[in-house]
């Protein structure tokens, strides 16, 4: 009887409707509480708990765009780009002028190779921030992935404009150079890639791209120089193979052979370098009088190895047929 009286006294003191405020039962969490809890759990690396809290916040208030955006970020971290896109899409719908929601939605669609939808999302983002370098460049690259680099060019140029005097300027110029290269604008590509290197001299991939453009322009000495720099920064099969080509065009066959051989050392399956070794060997054979048969056999052996790795090489097949009659 005494316990009941104590309970009744508490009810009278607090009021039946305010029992939760007396500490007997926990107070229900608000959507804001759940959102903040989710963010805190995410910062701690507890993604499952964060996801649960954010999902509860969304269930409690389906209009809470912040929760959709935060949950989308967690799905993105997990690599579930489809679910991330769904959440970012809802956040963008609820907040039409939310740059981040549109940008991240475009990025998810780009990852999913849903390029047409990515273009729409990125275009919304650049309407909100016209000079944002990342949104403009990603839009340009999406058009390129769609096989329409010309439509992406104005956005790549705008990305460069928006990134001036920022740490991302070197990347913007590099991407602009690659886009010019795909459009066949060789001199413009060279200028953009050179500018990127001037801003950041430790970019081996940019040196490689610049070397490729110099080779296209038949500027083989410049190609050799930048490719040697690239190799010193970060050796790779592709860099050494292009360096071998530059040396070959300069008629330095020993150095060409050395570079192609280094490419195969980097990656034994890199068949373009095997093709290069074959060309060097066959050239050596043809420069001898009479032709050096051992060098010719060596060339055919290299090309045979290359075709075993990748049979779909009509040019190499024609070379083999030319010199064997088969």
C-alpha positions in Angstrom: 0.0 0.0 0.0 2.9 2.3 0.8 4.5 1.9 -2.7 1.2 2.8 -4.4 0.9 5.9 -2.3 4.4 7.0 -3.3 3.6 6.5 -7.0 0.3 8.4 -6.6 2.2 11.2 -4.8 4.6 11.4 -7.7 1.8 11.6 -10.2 0.1 14.4 -8.3 3.4 16.3 -7.9 4.4 16.0 -11.6 1.0 15.8 -13.3 0.1 12.6 -15.3 0.9 14.3 -18.6 4.4 15.3 -17.5 5.6 11.9 -16.2 8.4 11.8 -18.7 9.7 15.1 -17.3 10.0 13.5 -13.8 12.7 11.0 -15.0 10.5 7.9 -14.7 10.5 7.3 -18.5 13.1 8.8 -20.9 12.0 11.8 -22.9 11.4 10.9 -26.6 14.3 12.2 -28.8 13.5 15.0 -31.2 14.5 14.9 -34.9 17.2 17.4 -34.1 18.5 15.1 -31.3 18.5 12.1 -33.6 20.3 14.1 -36.4 23.0 15.3 -34.0 23.4 11.9 -32.5 23.8 10.5 -36.0 26.5 13.1 -36.8 28.3 12.4 -33.6 28.3 8.6 -34.2 29.6 9.2 -37.7 32.5 11.3 -36.4 33.3 8.5 -34.0 33.3 6.0 -36.9 30.2 4.2 -35.7 28.5 4.2 -39.1 25.8 1.6 -38.4 24.7 3.6 -35.3 24.9 6.8 -37.2 22.8 5.4 -40.0 20.2 4.1 -37.5 19.9 7.5 -35.8 19.6 9.4 -39.1 17.0 6.9 -40.4 14.9 7.5 -37.3 15.2 11.2 -37.8 14.0 10.9 -41.4 11.1 8.6 -40.3 10.1 11.1 -37.6 10.4 14.1 -40.0 10.5 13.2 -43.7 11.1 16.9 -44.6 14.5 17.1 -42.8 16.9 17.6 -45.7 19.9 17.7 -43.5 19.3 14.1 -42.4 19.0 12.9 -46.0 22.2 14.6 -46.9 24.1 13.2 -43.9 22.8 9.7 -44.6 23.7 10.1 -48.2 27.3 10.8 -47.1 27.4 7.6 -45.1 26.1 5.5 -48.0 28.8 7.2 -50.2 31.4 6.2 -47.6 30.2 2.6 -47.8 30.3 2.6 -51.6 26.5 2.2 -52.0 26.2 5.0 -54.6 22.6 4.1 -55.6 21.3 4.6 -52.1 23.5 7.7 -51.7 22.0 9.1 -54.9 18.5 8.5 -53.6 19.2 10.4 -50.4 21.0 13.3 -52.2 18.1 13.5 -54.6 15.6 13.9 -51.8 17.8 16.5 -50.1 18.0 18.5 -53.4 14.3 18.2 -53.9 13.6 19.6 -50.4 16.3 22.3 -50.8 16.5 23.3 -54.4 19.3 25.8 -53.7 21.4 23.4 -51.7 24.7 23.3 -53.8 26.2 20.3 -51.9 23.1 18.1 -52.5 23.1 18.8 -56.2 26.9 18.4 -56.5 27.0 15.1 -54.6 24.0 13.8 -56.5 25.9 14.5 -59.8 28.9 12.8 -58.4 26.9 9.6 -57.4 25.3 9.5 -60.9 28.8 9.9 -62.4 30.1 7.0 -60.3 27.1 4.9 -61.4 27.7 5.9 -65.1 24.3 7.5 -65.3 25.8 10.3 -67.2 22.7 12.1 -68.5 21.3 12.4 -64.9 24.8 13.5 -63.7 24.8 16.3 -66.2 21.4 17.6 -65.0 22.5 17.5 -61.3 25.9 19.2 -62.0 24.1 21.9 -64.1 21.9 22.6 -61.1 25.0 22.9 -59.0 26.8 25.3 -61.3 23.6 27.4 -61.5 24.0 27.9 -57.8 27.8 28.4 -57.8 28.7 29.4 -61.4 32.5 29.3 -60.8 32.8 26.3 -58.6 35.9 24.5 -60.0 34.9 21.0 -58.9 31.3 21.1 -60.2 32.4 22.7 -63.5 35.2 20.3 -64.1 33.1 17.2 -63.2 30.4 18.4 -65.6 33.1 18.8 -68.3 34.5 15.3 -67.6 31.0 13.8 -67.6 30.4 15.2 -71.1 33.7 13.7 -72.1 32.7 10.3 -70.7 29.5 10.7 -72.8 31.7 11.2 -75.9 30.8 14.9 -76.2 34.0 16.7 -75.0 33.2 19.8 -77.0 30.1 20.4 -74.9 32.3 20.1 -71.8 34.9 22.5 -72.9 33.2 25.7 -71.6 32.8 24.2 -68.2 36.4 23.1 -68.1 37.5 26.6 -69.0 35.2 28.0 -66.3 36.7 25.6 -63.7 40.1 27.0 -64.5 38.7 30.5 -64.0 37.2 29.6 -60.7 40.3 27.8 -59.4 42.8 30.6 -60.0 44.9 31.4 -56.9 43.6 28.2 -55.2 45.4 24.8 -54.6 43.2 23.1 -57.1 44.4 25.3 -60.0 47.0 22.8 -61.1 44.5 20.0 -61.4 42.0 22.3 -63.3 44.7 23.1 -65.9 45.7 19.5 -66.2 42.1 18.4 -66.8 41.6 21.2 -69.3 44.8 20.0 -71.1 43.4 16.5 -71.3 40.1 17.8 -72.7 41.9 19.9 -75.3 43.9 16.7 -76.2 40.8 14.7 -76.7 39.5 17.5 -79.0 42.6 17.4 -81.1 43.7 20.9 -80.0 47.3 20.0 -79.6 48.9 23.4 -78.9 46.2 24.4 -76.5 46.6 21.1 -74.7 50.4 21.6 -74.4 49.9 25.2 -73.0 47.4 24.0 -70.4 49.5 21.0 -69.3 52.6 23.2 -69.1 50.7 25.7 -66.9 49.6 22.9 -64.6 53.3 21.8 -64.2 54.3 25.3 -63.5 51.8 25.4 -60.6 52.8 22.0 -59.3 56.0 20.3 -60.6 55.4 17.0 -59.0 52.7 15.5 -61.2 54.1 12.5 -63.1 50.8 11.8 -64.9 50.7 15.4 -66.2 54.2 15.0 -67.5 53.1 11.8 -69.3 50.2 13.6 -70.9 52.5 16.5 -71.9 55.0 14.0 -73.4 52.2 12.4 -75.4 51.2 15.8 -76.8 54.8 16.6 -77.7 55.1 13.3 -79.6 51.9 14.1 -81.5 53.4 17.5 -82.3 56.6 15.8 -83.4 58.5 17.7 -80.7 60.5 14.7 -79.7 63.3 16.4 -77.8 60.8 18.1 -75.5 58.9 14.8 -75.2 62.1 13.0 -74.1 62.8 15.7 -71.5 59.4 15.7 -69.8 59.1 11.9 -69.9 62.5 11.5 -68.3 61.2 13.9 -65.5 58.1 11.8 -65.2 60.1 8.6 -64.9 62.3 10.2 -62.2 59.2 11.2 -60.2 57.3 7.9 -60.5 58.5 5.1 -62.8 55.8 3.3 -64.7 55.4 1.0 -67.7 53.4 3.7 -69.6 56.0 6.4 -69.0 59.0 4.3 -70.0 57.1 3.0 -73.1 56.4 6.6 -74.3 60.0 7.5 -73.5 61.1 4.6 -75.7 59.0 6.0 -78.5 60.5 9.5 -78.1 64.0 8.0 -78.2 63.1 6.0 -81.3 61.8 9.1 -83.1 65.2 10.7 -82.2 66.9 7.7 -83.8 68.6 6.7 -80.6 68.0 3.0 -80.9 70.0 1.9 -77.8 68.2 4.3 -75.5 64.9 3.4 -77.1 65.5 -0.3 -76.5 66.6 0.5 -72.9 63.4 2.4 -72.2 61.1 -0.2 -73.7 62.9 -2.9 -71.8 62.4 -0.9 -68.6 58.7 -0.7 -69.4 58.5 -4.5 -69.6 60.4 -4.7 -66.3 57.8 -2.5 -64.7 55.0 -4.6 -66.2 55.7 -7.8 -68.1 52.2 -7.7 -69.6 52.5 -4.2 -71.1 52.3 -5.2 -74.7 52.8 -1.7 -76.3 56.4 -1.9 -75.0 56.8 -5.4 -76.5 55.7 -3.8 -79.8 58.3 -1.1 -79.4 61.0 -3.6 -78.7 60.0 -5.4 -81.9 60.1 -2.2 -83.9 63.6 -1.4 -82.6 64.8 -4.9 -83.4 63.4 -4.9 -86.9 64.8 -1.4 -87.5 68.2 -2.7 -86.4 67.8 -5.6 -88.8 66.9 -3.4 -91.7 69.8 -1.0 -91.1 72.3 -3.8 -91.5 73.6 -4.8 -94.9 72.6 -7.5 -95.5 69.7 -7.5 -93.0 70.5 -9.0 -89.6 68.4 -12.1 -89.5 68.9 -12.6 -85.7 67.5 -9.1 -85.1 64.5 -9.8 -87.4 63.8 -13.1 -85.5 64.0 -11.1 -82.2 61.4 -8.6 -83.5 59.0 -11.4 -84.5 59.4 -13.0 -81.1 58.5 -9.7 -79.4 55.5 -9.2 -81.6 54.4 -12.8 -81.0 54.5 -12.3 -77.2 52.5 -9.1 -77.6 49.8 -10.8 -79.7 49.5 -13.5 -77.1 48.7 -10.9 -74.5 46.3 -9.0 -76.8 45.4 -10.6 -80.1 43.3 -7.6 -81.2 46.1 -5.6 -82.8 45.6 -5.4 -86.6 48.8 -3.2 -87.1 51.0 -5.8 -85.4 49.4 -8.6 -87.2 50.1 -6.8 -90.5 53.8 -6.4 -89.5 54.1 -10.1 -88.7 52.5 -11.0 -92.1 54.7 -8.5 -93.9 57.9 -10.1 -92.6 56.8 -13.8 -92.5 54.3 -13.9 -95.4 51.9 -15.8 -93.1 
